[in-house]
């Protein structure tokens, strides 16, 4: 269980012990109470993967970025013929 005062880059896994489990690293961070926007509880949870899974995610992200850039270019072309 994590507390609101948890420090950046603290590693957690389902067993509750720090470390790496099945080549997946989870980094979680809770925004301290005095820094929360509008007082709402905010928690960042980031999974770091390696190997084949990481390559799959990289390829998917690259395709998504390319789509956004193509869309942006189309919008610019329509605004400035």
PDB file of N, CA, C and O in Angstrom:
ATOM      1  N   UNK A   1       0.850  -1.182   0.000  1.00  0.00           N
ATOM      2  CA  UNK A   1       0.000   0.000   0.000  1.00  0.00           C
ATOM      3  C   UNK A   1       0.888   1.235   0.000  1.00  0.00           C
ATOM      4  O   UNK A   1       1.876   1.290   0.732  1.00  0.00           O
ATOM      5  N   UNK A   2       0.548   2.211  -0.803  1.00  0.00           N
ATOM      6  CA  UNK A   2       1.351   3.423  -0.877  1.00  0.00           C
ATOM      7  C   UNK A   2       0.666   4.550  -0.138  1.00  0.00           C
ATOM      8  O   UNK A   2      -0.555   4.551   0.020  1.00  0.00           O
ATOM      9  N   UNK A   3       1.451   5.504   0.311  1.00  0.00           N
ATOM     10  CA  UNK A   3       0.898   6.639   1.040  1.00  0.00           C
ATOM     11  C   UNK A   3       1.043   7.900   0.203  1.00  0.00           C
ATOM     12  O   UNK A   3       1.833   7.925  -0.740  1.00  0.00           O
ATOM     13  N   UNK A   4       0.289   8.954   0.534  1.00  0.00           N
ATOM     14  CA  UNK A   4       0.381  10.191  -0.241  1.00  0.00           C
ATOM     15  C   UNK A   4       1.786  10.786  -0.249  1.00  0.00           C
ATOM     16  O   UNK A   4       2.131  11.503  -1.189  1.00  0.00           O
ATOM     17  N   UNK A   5       2.584  10.523   0.736  1.00  0.00           N
ATOM     18  CA  UNK A   5       3.929  11.064   0.798  1.00  0.00           C
ATOM     19  C   UNK A   5       4.960  10.218   0.081  1.00  0.00           C
ATOM     20  O   UNK A   5       6.162  10.436   0.236  1.00  0.00           O
ATOM     21  N   UNK A   6       4.509   9.269  -0.690  1.00  0.00           N
ATOM     22  CA  UNK A   6       5.434   8.358  -1.382  1.00  0.00           C
ATOM     23  C   UNK A   6       6.395   9.140  -2.273  1.00  0.00           C
ATOM     24  O   UNK A   6       5.988  10.100  -2.928  1.00  0.00           O
ATOM     25  N   UNK A   7       7.648   8.745  -2.304  1.00  0.00           N
ATOM     26  CA  UNK A   7       8.668   9.418  -3.103  1.00  0.00           C
ATOM     27  C   UNK A   7       8.640   8.950  -4.547  1.00  0.00           C
ATOM     28  O   UNK A   7       8.182   7.848  -4.850  1.00  0.00           O
ATOM     29  N   UNK A   8       9.151   9.826  -5.454  1.00  0.00           N
ATOM     30  CA  UNK A   8       9.242   9.480  -6.865  1.00  0.00           C
ATOM     31  C   UNK A   8      10.038   8.204  -7.057  1.00  0.00           C
ATOM     32  O   UNK A   8      10.934   7.882  -6.277  1.00  0.00           O
ATOM     33  N   UNK A   9       9.684   7.480  -8.124  1.00  0.00           N
ATOM     34  CA  UNK A   9      10.389   6.282  -8.564  1.00  0.00           C
ATOM     35  C   UNK A   9      10.355   5.127  -7.573  1.00  0.00           C
ATOM     36  O   UNK A   9      11.205   4.240  -7.642  1.00  0.00           O
ATOM     37  N   UNK A  10       9.413   5.117  -6.672  1.00  0.00           N
ATOM     38  CA  UNK A  10       9.292   3.967  -5.789  1.00  0.00           C
ATOM     39  C   UNK A  10       8.748   2.810  -6.600  1.00  0.00           C
ATOM     40  O   UNK A  10       7.788   2.974  -7.353  1.00  0.00           O
ATOM     41  N   UNK A  11       9.351   1.646  -6.453  1.00  0.00           N
ATOM     42  CA  UNK A  11       8.942   0.491  -7.237  1.00  0.00           C
ATOM     43  C   UNK A  11       7.996  -0.358  -6.411  1.00  0.00           C
ATOM     44  O   UNK A  11       8.221  -0.581  -5.222  1.00  0.00           O
ATOM     45  N   UNK A  12       6.929  -0.833  -7.052  1.00  0.00           N
ATOM     46  CA  UNK A  12       5.957  -1.697  -6.386  1.00  0.00           C
ATOM     47  C   UNK A  12       5.631  -2.870  -7.290  1.00  0.00           C
ATOM     48  O   UNK A  12       5.725  -2.765  -8.513  1.00  0.00           O
ATOM     49  N   UNK A  13       5.253  -3.974  -6.696  1.00  0.00           N
ATOM     50  CA  UNK A  13       4.709  -5.095  -7.454  1.00  0.00           C
ATOM     51  C   UNK A  13       3.580  -5.693  -6.636  1.00  0.00           C
ATOM     52  O   UNK A  13       3.411  -5.339  -5.469  1.00  0.00           O
ATOM     53  N   UNK A  14       2.799  -6.600  -7.228  1.00  0.00           N
ATOM     54  CA  UNK A  14       1.640  -7.121  -6.500  1.00  0.00           C
ATOM     55  C   UNK A  14       1.971  -7.762  -5.159  1.00  0.00           C
ATOM     56  O   UNK A  14       1.118  -7.798  -4.272  1.00  0.00           O
ATOM     57  N   UNK A  15       3.182  -8.265  -4.990  1.00  0.00           N
ATOM     58  CA  UNK A  15       3.568  -8.878  -3.721  1.00  0.00           C
ATOM     59  C   UNK A  15       3.900  -7.864  -2.656  1.00  0.00           C
ATOM     60  O   UNK A  15       4.081  -8.219  -1.491  1.00  0.00           O
ATOM     61  N   UNK A  16       3.982  -6.598  -3.042  1.00  0.00           N
ATOM     62  CA  UNK A  16       4.260  -5.550  -2.083  1.00  0.00           C
ATOM     63  C   UNK A  16       5.730  -5.333  -1.788  1.00  0.00           C
ATOM     64  O   UNK A  16       6.074  -4.484  -0.965  1.00  0.00           O
ATOM     65  N   UNK A  17       6.606  -6.083  -2.443  1.00  0.00           N
ATOM     66  CA  UNK A  17       8.034  -5.898  -2.215  1.00  0.00           C
ATOM     67  C   UNK A  17       8.644  -5.196  -3.400  1.00  0.00           C
ATOM     68  O   UNK A  17       8.244  -5.449  -4.536  1.00  0.00           O
ATOM     69  N   UNK A  18       9.626  -4.297  -3.163  1.00  0.00           N
ATOM     70  CA  UNK A  18      10.245  -3.580  -4.269  1.00  0.00           C
ATOM     71  C   UNK A  18      10.971  -4.540  -5.198  1.00  0.00           C
ATOM     72  O   UNK A  18      11.453  -5.591  -4.776  1.00  0.00           O
ATOM     73  N   UNK A  19      11.043  -4.157  -6.483  1.00  0.00           N
ATOM     74  CA  UNK A  19      11.826  -4.946  -7.411  1.00  0.00           C
ATOM     75  C   UNK A  19      11.147  -5.157  -8.738  1.00  0.00           C
ATOM     76  O   UNK A  19      10.170  -4.488  -9.077  1.00  0.00           O
ATOM     77  N   UNK A  20      11.685  -6.101  -9.480  1.00  0.00           N
ATOM     78  CA  UNK A  20      11.195  -6.390 -10.817  1.00  0.00           C
ATOM     79  C   UNK A  20      10.506  -7.737 -10.800  1.00  0.00           C
ATOM     80  O   UNK A  20      11.035  -8.703 -10.251  1.00  0.00           O
ATOM     81  N   UNK A  21       9.327  -7.807 -11.399  1.00  0.00           N
ATOM     82  CA  UNK A  21       8.550  -9.031 -11.444  1.00  0.00           C
ATOM     83  C   UNK A  21       8.212  -9.321 -12.899  1.00  0.00           C
ATOM     84  O   UNK A  21       7.594  -8.489 -13.565  1.00  0.00           O
ATOM     85  N   UNK A  22       8.601 -10.470 -13.397  1.00  0.00           N
ATOM     86  CA  UNK A  22       8.312 -10.868 -14.779  1.00  0.00           C
ATOM     87  C   UNK A  22       8.765  -9.825 -15.802  1.00  0.00           C
ATOM     88  O   UNK A  22       8.042  -9.550 -16.760  1.00  0.00           O
ATOM     89  N   UNK A  23       9.936  -9.249 -15.614  1.00  0.00           N
ATOM     90  CA  UNK A  23      10.506  -8.254 -16.523  1.00  0.00           C
ATOM     91  C   UNK A  23       9.635  -7.018 -16.702  1.00  0.00           C
ATOM     92  O   UNK A  23       9.784  -6.306 -17.695  1.00  0.00           O
ATOM     93  N   UNK A  24       8.736  -6.747 -15.775  1.00  0.00           N
ATOM     94  CA  UNK A  24       7.915  -5.542 -15.805  1.00  0.00           C
ATOM     95  C   UNK A  24       8.212  -4.760 -14.535  1.00  0.00           C
ATOM     96  O   UNK A  24       8.140  -5.292 -13.427  1.00  0.00           O
ATOM     97  N   UNK A  25       8.542  -3.510 -14.711  1.00  0.00           N
ATOM     98  CA  UNK A  25       8.822  -2.638 -13.580  1.00  0.00           C
ATOM     99  C   UNK A  25       7.697  -1.622 -13.509  1.00  0.00           C
ATOM    100  O   UNK A  25       7.338  -1.026 -14.525  1.00  0.00           O
ATOM    101  N   UNK A  26       7.139  -1.416 -12.336  1.00  0.00           N
ATOM    102  CA  UNK A  26       6.066  -0.453 -12.150  1.00  0.00           C
ATOM    103  C   UNK A  26       6.592   0.674 -11.275  1.00  0.00           C
ATOM    104  O   UNK A  26       7.091   0.451 -10.172  1.00  0.00           O
ATOM    105  N   UNK A  27       6.468   1.876 -11.791  1.00  0.00           N
ATOM    106  CA  UNK A  27       6.872   3.061 -11.042  1.00  0.00           C
ATOM    107  C   UNK A  27       5.597   3.818 -10.723  1.00  0.00           C
ATOM    108  O   UNK A  27       4.837   4.161 -11.628  1.00  0.00           O
ATOM    109  N   UNK A  28       5.357   4.081  -9.453  1.00  0.00           N
ATOM    110  CA  UNK A  28       4.153   4.825  -9.089  1.00  0.00           C
ATOM    111  C   UNK A  28       4.523   6.026  -8.234  1.00  0.00           C
ATOM    112  O   UNK A  28       5.506   6.011  -7.494  1.00  0.00           O
ATOM    113  N   UNK A  29       3.713   7.059  -8.357  1.00  0.00           N
ATOM    114  CA  UNK A  29       3.956   8.291  -7.620  1.00  0.00           C
ATOM    115  C   UNK A  29       2.624   8.940  -7.292  1.00  0.00           C
ATOM    116  O   UNK A  29       1.795   9.151  -8.177  1.00  0.00           O
ATOM    117  N   UNK A  30       2.422   9.251  -6.044  1.00  0.00           N
ATOM    118  CA  UNK A  30       1.229   9.975  -5.596  1.00  0.00           C
ATOM    119  C   UNK A  30       1.593  11.440  -5.414  1.00  0.00           C
ATOM    120  O   UNK A  30       2.603  11.760  -4.787  1.00  0.00           O
ATOM    121  N   UNK A  31       0.772  12.331  -5.961  1.00  0.00           N
ATOM    122  CA  UNK A  31       0.990  13.760  -5.768  1.00  0.00           C
ATOM    123  C   UNK A  31       0.716  14.084  -4.296  1.00  0.00           C
ATOM    124  O   UNK A  31      -0.333  13.713  -3.769  1.00  0.00           O
ATOM    125  N   UNK A  32       1.650  14.774  -3.627  1.00  0.00           N
ATOM    126  CA  UNK A  32       1.425  15.133  -2.221  1.00  0.00           C
ATOM    127  C   UNK A  32       0.161  15.986  -2.055  1.00  0.00           C
ATOM    128  O   UNK A  32      -0.214  16.735  -2.957  1.00  0.00           O
ATOM    129  N   UNK A  33      -0.475  15.867  -0.916  1.00  0.00           N
ATOM    130  CA  UNK A  33      -1.774  16.496  -0.657  1.00  0.00           C
ATOM    131  C   UNK A  33      -1.794  17.989  -0.962  1.00  0.00           C
ATOM    132  O   UNK A  33      -2.763  18.467  -1.551  1.00  0.00           O
ATOM    133  N   UNK A  34      -0.784  18.729  -0.594  1.00  0.00           N
ATOM    134  CA  UNK A  34      -0.765  20.175  -0.814  1.00  0.00           C
ATOM    135  C   UNK A  34      -0.548  20.579  -2.264  1.00  0.00           C
ATOM    136  O   UNK A  34      -0.727  21.749  -2.602  1.00  0.00           O
ATOM    137  N   UNK A  35      -0.171  19.652  -3.123  1.00  0.00           N
ATOM    138  CA  UNK A  35       0.109  19.958  -4.531  1.00  0.00           C
ATOM    139  C   UNK A  35      -0.965  19.432  -5.487  1.00  0.00           C
ATOM    140  O   UNK A  35      -0.801  19.523  -6.703  1.00  0.00           O
ATOM    141  N   UNK A  36      -2.042  18.892  -4.963  1.00  0.00           N
ATOM    142  CA  UNK A  36      -3.085  18.285  -5.797  1.00  0.00           C
ATOM    143  C   UNK A  36      -3.961  19.348  -6.442  1.00  0.00           C
ATOM    144  O   UNK A  36      -4.375  20.298  -5.776  1.00  0.00           O
ATOM    145  N   UNK A  37      -4.251  19.197  -7.744  1.00  0.00           N
ATOM    146  CA  UNK A  37      -5.124  20.162  -8.411  1.00  0.00           C
ATOM    147  C   UNK A  37      -6.557  20.034  -7.907  1.00  0.00           C
ATOM    148  O   UNK A  37      -7.180  18.982  -8.050  1.00  0.00           O
ATOM    149  N   UNK A  38      -7.067  21.088  -7.328  1.00  0.00           N
ATOM    150  CA  UNK A  38      -8.434  21.074  -6.818  1.00  0.00           C
ATOM    151  C   UNK A  38      -8.638  20.113  -5.667  1.00  0.00           C
ATOM    152  O   UNK A  38      -9.776  19.805  -5.316  1.00  0.00           O
ATOM    153  N   UNK A  39      -7.556  19.632  -5.070  1.00  0.00           N
ATOM    154  CA  UNK A  39      -7.645  18.732  -3.940  1.00  0.00           C
ATOM    155  C   UNK A  39      -7.915  17.276  -4.294  1.00  0.00           C
ATOM    156  O   UNK A  39      -8.016  16.436  -3.400  1.00  0.00           O
ATOM    157  N   UNK A  40      -8.035  16.956  -5.603  1.00  0.00           N
ATOM    158  CA  UNK A  40      -8.314  15.570  -5.971  1.00  0.00           C
ATOM    159  C   UNK A  40      -7.051  14.710  -5.839  1.00  0.00           C
ATOM    160  O   UNK A  40      -5.933  15.200  -5.998  1.00  0.00           O
ATOM    161  N   UNK A  41      -7.243  13.461  -5.554  1.00  0.00           N
ATOM    162  CA  UNK A  41      -6.129  12.539  -5.410  1.00  0.00           C
ATOM    163  C   UNK A  41      -5.607  12.175  -6.801  1.00  0.00           C
ATOM    164  O   UNK A  41      -6.373  11.755  -7.668  1.00  0.00           O
ATOM    165  N   UNK A  42      -4.294  12.341  -7.006  1.00  0.00           N
ATOM    166  CA  UNK A  42      -3.679  12.061  -8.299  1.00  0.00           C
ATOM    167  C   UNK A  42      -2.560  11.055  -8.107  1.00  0.00           C
ATOM    168  O   UNK A  42      -1.696  11.220  -7.245  1.00  0.00           O
ATOM    169  N   UNK A  43      -2.589  10.009  -8.922  1.00  0.00           N
ATOM    170  CA  UNK A  43      -1.546   8.991  -8.850  1.00  0.00           C
ATOM    171  C   UNK A  43      -1.102   8.648 -10.262  1.00  0.00           C
ATOM    172  O   UNK A  43      -1.924   8.371 -11.135  1.00  0.00           O
ATOM    173  N   UNK A  44       0.205   8.669 -10.476  1.00  0.00           N
ATOM    174  CA  UNK A  44       0.781   8.245 -11.734  1.00  0.00           C
ATOM    175  C   UNK A  44       1.291   6.830 -11.546  1.00  0.00           C
ATOM    176  O   UNK A  44       1.931   6.528 -10.540  1.00  0.00           O
ATOM    177  N   UNK A  45       1.014   5.964 -12.503  1.00  0.00           N
ATOM    178  CA  UNK A  45       1.498   4.596 -12.448  1.00  0.00           C
ATOM    179  C   UNK A  45       2.041   4.258 -13.837  1.00  0.00           C
ATOM    180  O   UNK A  45       1.297   4.252 -14.817  1.00  0.00           O
ATOM    181  N   UNK A  46       3.327   3.980 -13.912  1.00  0.00           N
ATOM    182  CA  UNK A  46       3.994   3.755 -15.189  1.00  0.00           C
ATOM    183  C   UNK A  46       4.580   2.356 -15.210  1.00  0.00           C
ATOM    184  O   UNK A  46       5.306   1.968 -14.295  1.00  0.00           O
ATOM    185  N   UNK A  47       4.266   1.595 -16.255  1.00  0.00           N
ATOM    186  CA  UNK A  47       4.847   0.268 -16.438  1.00  0.00           C
ATOM    187  C   UNK A  47       6.000   0.371 -17.418  1.00  0.00           C
ATOM    188  O   UNK A  47       5.855   0.939 -18.501  1.00  0.00           O
ATOM    189  N   UNK A  48       7.129  -0.172 -17.043  1.00  0.00           N
ATOM    190  CA  UNK A  48       8.301  -0.194 -17.906  1.00  0.00           C
ATOM    191  C   UNK A  48       8.507  -1.636 -18.351  1.00  0.00           C
ATOM    192  O   UNK A  48       8.710  -2.525 -17.524  1.00  0.00           O
ATOM    193  N   UNK A  49       8.456  -1.864 -19.663  1.00  0.00           N
ATOM    194  CA  UNK A  49       8.620  -3.211 -20.192  1.00  0.00           C
ATOM    195  C   UNK A  49       9.842  -3.254 -21.098  1.00  0.00           C
ATOM    196  O   UNK A  49      10.314  -2.222 -21.575  1.00  0.00           O
ATOM    197  N   UNK A  50      10.345  -4.453 -21.327  1.00  0.00           N
ATOM    198  CA  UNK A  50      11.516  -4.630 -22.164  1.00  0.00           C
ATOM    199  C   UNK A  50      11.248  -5.751 -23.169  1.00  0.00           C
ATOM    200  O   UNK A  50      10.204  -6.403 -23.137  1.00  0.00           O
ATOM    201  N   UNK A  51      12.197  -5.951 -24.042  1.00  0.00           N
ATOM    202  CA  UNK A  51      12.131  -7.074 -24.962  1.00  0.00           C
ATOM    203  C   UNK A  51      11.060  -6.942 -26.023  1.00  0.00           C
ATOM    204  O   UNK A  51      10.781  -5.848 -26.511  1.00  0.00           O
ATOM    205  N   UNK A  52      10.460  -8.077 -26.376  1.00  0.00           N
ATOM    206  CA  UNK A  52       9.474  -8.136 -27.455  1.00  0.00           C
ATOM    207  C   UNK A  52       8.284  -7.219 -27.187  1.00  0.00           C
ATOM    208  O   UNK A  52       7.821  -6.522 -28.089  1.00  0.00           O
ATOM    209  N   UNK A  53       7.796  -7.219 -25.968  1.00  0.00           N
ATOM    210  CA  UNK A  53       6.644  -6.373 -25.613  1.00  0.00           C
ATOM    211  C   UNK A  53       6.976  -4.898 -25.818  1.00  0.00           C
ATOM    212  O   UNK A  53       6.145  -4.141 -26.320  1.00  0.00           O
ATOM    213  N   UNK A  54       8.173  -4.487 -25.438  1.00  0.00           N
ATOM    214  CA  UNK A  54       8.588  -3.090 -25.615  1.00  0.00           C
ATOM    215  C   UNK A  54       8.653  -2.730 -27.098  1.00  0.00           C
ATOM    216  O   UNK A  54       8.248  -1.635 -27.489  1.00  0.00           O
ATOM    217  N   UNK A  55       9.160  -3.646 -27.921  1.00  0.00           N
ATOM    218  CA  UNK A  55       9.228  -3.389 -29.360  1.00  0.00           C
ATOM    219  C   UNK A  55       7.834  -3.246 -29.962  1.00  0.00           C
ATOM    220  O   UNK A  55       7.618  -2.406 -30.836  1.00  0.00           O
ATOM    221  N   UNK A  56       6.886  -4.064 -29.497  1.00  0.00           N
ATOM    222  CA  UNK A  56       5.506  -3.964 -29.975  1.00  0.00           C
ATOM    223  C   UNK A  56       4.895  -2.612 -29.613  1.00  0.00           C
ATOM    224  O   UNK A  56       4.235  -1.977 -30.435  1.00  0.00           O
ATOM    225  N   UNK A  57       5.123  -2.184 -28.380  1.00  0.00           N
ATOM    226  CA  UNK A  57       4.592  -0.900 -27.925  1.00  0.00           C
ATOM    227  C   UNK A  57       5.252   0.245 -28.684  1.00  0.00           C
ATOM    228  O   UNK A  57       4.572   1.194 -29.074  1.00  0.00           O
ATOM    229  N   UNK A  58       6.561   0.175 -28.900  1.00  0.00           N
ATOM    230  CA  UNK A  58       7.268   1.209 -29.665  1.00  0.00           C
ATOM    231  C   UNK A  58       6.685   1.343 -31.066  1.00  0.00           C
ATOM    232  O   UNK A  58       6.473   2.456 -31.547  1.00  0.00           O
ATOM    233  N   UNK A  59       6.425   0.208 -31.726  1.00  0.00           N
ATOM    234  CA  UNK A  59       5.873   0.237 -33.084  1.00  0.00           C
ATOM    235  C   UNK A  59       4.478   0.852 -33.084  1.00  0.00           C
ATOM    236  O   UNK A  59       4.155   1.649 -33.964  1.00  0.00           O
ATOM    237  N   UNK A  60       3.648   0.491 -32.107  1.00  0.00           N
ATOM    238  CA  UNK A  60       2.292   1.038 -32.015  1.00  0.00           C
ATOM    239  C   UNK A  60       2.341   2.552 -31.767  1.00  0.00           C
ATOM    240  O   UNK A  60       1.572   3.305 -32.365  1.00  0.00           O
ATOM    241  N   UNK A  61       3.239   2.989 -30.892  1.00  0.00           N
ATOM    242  CA  UNK A  61       3.364   4.421 -30.621  1.00  0.00           C
ATOM    243  C   UNK A  61       3.852   5.164 -31.861  1.00  0.00           C
ATOM    244  O   UNK A  61       3.381   6.263 -32.150  1.00  0.00           O
ATOM    245  N   UNK A  62       4.785   4.576 -32.590  1.00  0.00           N
ATOM    246  CA  UNK A  62       5.301   5.213 -33.811  1.00  0.00           C
ATOM    247  C   UNK A  62       4.175   5.384 -34.833  1.00  0.00           C
ATOM    248  O   UNK A  62       4.079   6.431 -35.472  1.00  0.00           O
ATOM    249  N   UNK A  63       3.322   4.366 -34.994  1.00  0.00           N
ATOM    250  CA  UNK A  63       2.192   4.470 -35.923  1.00  0.00           C
ATOM    251  C   UNK A  63       1.230   5.572 -35.486  1.00  0.00           C
ATOM    252  O   UNK A  63       0.737   6.335 -36.316  1.00  0.00           O
ATOM    253  N   UNK A  64       0.964   5.655 -34.184  1.00  0.00           N
ATOM    254  CA  UNK A  64       0.047   6.686 -33.673  1.00  0.00           C
ATOM    255  C   UNK A  64       0.625   8.083 -33.891  1.00  0.00           C
ATOM    256  O   UNK A  64      -0.100   9.001 -34.274  1.00  0.00           O
ATOM    257  N   UNK A  65       1.913   8.246 -33.653  1.00  0.00           N
ATOM    258  CA  UNK A  65       2.558   9.552 -33.869  1.00  0.00           C
ATOM    259  C   UNK A  65       2.504   9.925 -35.337  1.00  0.00           C
ATOM    260  O   UNK A  65       2.232  11.078 -35.672  1.00  0.00           O
ATOM    261  N   UNK A  66       2.759   8.964 -36.225  1.00  0.00           N
ATOM    262  CA  UNK A  66       2.700   9.210 -37.660  1.00  0.00           C
ATOM    263  C   UNK A  66       1.299   9.644 -38.076  1.00  0.00           C
ATOM    264  O   UNK A  66       1.158  10.572 -38.871  1.00  0.00           O
ATOM    265  N   UNK A  67       0.270   8.997 -37.559  1.00  0.00           N
ATOM    266  CA  UNK A  67      -1.106   9.375 -37.872  1.00  0.00           C
ATOM    267  C   UNK A  67      -1.400  10.809 -37.446  1.00  0.00           C
ATOM    268  O   UNK A  67      -2.031  11.563 -38.186  1.00  0.00           O
ATOM    269  N   UNK A  68      -0.946  11.183 -36.260  1.00  0.00           N
ATOM    270  CA  UNK A  68      -1.174  12.549 -35.771  1.00  0.00           C
ATOM    271  C   UNK A  68      -0.457  13.557 -36.656  1.00  0.00           C
ATOM    272  O   UNK A  68      -1.023  14.597 -36.993  1.00  0.00           O
ATOM    273  N   UNK A  69       0.770  13.264 -37.034  1.00  0.00           N
ATOM    274  CA  UNK A  69       1.526  14.179 -37.893  1.00  0.00           C
ATOM    275  C   UNK A  69       0.881  14.307 -39.275  1.00  0.00           C
ATOM    276  O   UNK A  69       0.832  15.398 -39.842  1.00  0.00           O
ATOM    277  N   UNK A  70       0.388  13.192 -39.812  1.00  0.00           N
ATOM    278  CA  UNK A  70      -0.301  13.245 -41.100  1.00  0.00           C
ATOM    279  C   UNK A  70      -1.583  14.061 -40.995  1.00  0.00           C
ATOM    280  O   UNK A  70      -1.882  14.853 -41.889  1.00  0.00           O
ATOM    281  N   UNK A  71      -2.342  13.884 -39.921  1.00  0.00           N
ATOM    282  CA  UNK A  71      -3.564  14.647 -39.707  1.00  0.00           C
ATOM    283  C   UNK A  71      -3.253  16.136 -39.606  1.00  0.00           C
ATOM    284  O   UNK A  71      -3.939  16.968 -40.199  1.00  0.00           O
ATOM    285  N   UNK A  72      -2.206  16.458 -38.844  1.00  0.00           N
ATOM    286  CA  UNK A  72      -1.821  17.858 -38.682  1.00  0.00           C
ATOM    287  C   UNK A  72      -1.449  18.477 -40.028  1.00  0.00           C
ATOM    288  O   UNK A  72      -1.829  19.611 -40.322  1.00  0.00           O
ATOM    289  N   UNK A  73      -0.716  17.738 -40.834  1.00  0.00           N
ATOM    290  CA  UNK A  73      -0.315  18.226 -42.154  1.00  0.00           C
ATOM    291  C   UNK A  73      -1.553  18.476 -43.032  1.00  0.00           C
ATOM    292  O   UNK A  73      -1.619  19.481 -43.740  1.00  0.00           O
ATOM    293  N   UNK A  74      -2.521  17.569 -42.983  1.00  0.00           N
ATOM    294  CA  UNK A  74      -3.752  17.735 -43.756  1.00  0.00           C
ATOM    295  C   UNK A  74      -4.500  18.988 -43.318  1.00  0.00           C
ATOM    296  O   UNK A  74      -5.032  19.722 -44.150  1.00  0.00           O
ATOM    297  N   UNK A  75      -4.539  19.232 -42.004  1.00  0.00           N
ATOM    298  CA  UNK A  75      -5.225  20.420 -41.480  1.00  0.00           C
ATOM    299  C   UNK A  75      -4.537  21.685 -41.967  1.00  0.00           C
ATOM    300  O   UNK A  75      -5.198  22.651 -42.346  1.00  0.00           O
ATOM    301  N   UNK A  76      -3.213  21.677 -41.956  1.00  0.00           N
ATOM    302  CA  UNK A  76      -2.461  22.857 -42.430  1.00  0.00           C
ATOM    303  C   UNK A  76      -2.690  23.088 -43.912  1.00  0.00           C
ATOM    304  O   UNK A  76      -2.845  24.228 -44.349  1.00  0.00           O
ATOM    305  N   UNK A  77      -2.712  21.999 -44.695  1.00  0.00           N
ATOM    306  CA  UNK A  77      -2.925  22.113 -46.132  1.00  0.00           C
ATOM    307  C   UNK A  77      -4.311  22.685 -46.445  1.00  0.00           C
ATOM    308  O   UNK A  77      -4.458  23.464 -47.387  1.00  0.00           O
ATOM    309  N   UNK A  78      -5.325  22.304 -45.665  1.00  0.00           N
ATOM    310  CA  UNK A  78      -6.677  22.815 -45.888  1.00  0.00           C
ATOM    311  C   UNK A  78      -6.822  24.285 -45.480  1.00  0.00           C
ATOM    312  O   UNK A  78      -7.640  25.012 -46.045  1.00  0.00           O
ATOM    313  N   UNK A  79      -6.041  24.711 -44.514  1.00  0.00           N
ATOM    314  CA  UNK A  79      -6.128  26.096 -44.044  1.00  0.00           C
ATOM    315  C   UNK A  79      -5.317  27.046 -44.931  1.00  0.00           C
ATOM    316  O   UNK A  79      -5.660  28.221 -45.053  1.00  0.00           O
ATOM    317  N   UNK A  80      -4.256  26.548 -45.542  1.00  0.00           N
ATOM    318  CA  UNK A  80      -3.360  27.365 -46.367  1.00  0.00           C
ATOM    319  C   UNK A  80      -3.200  26.728 -47.758  1.00  0.00           C
ATOM    320  O   UNK A  80      -2.169  26.115 -48.033  1.00  0.00           O
ATOM    321  N   UNK A  81      -4.203  26.864 -48.633  1.00  0.00           N
ATOM    322  CA  UNK A  81      -4.110  26.217 -49.952  1.00  0.00           C
ATOM    323  C   UNK A  81      -3.072  26.833 -50.850  1.00  0.00           C
ATOM    324  O   UNK A  81      -2.892  26.386 -51.982  1.00  0.00           O
TER     325      UNK A  81
END
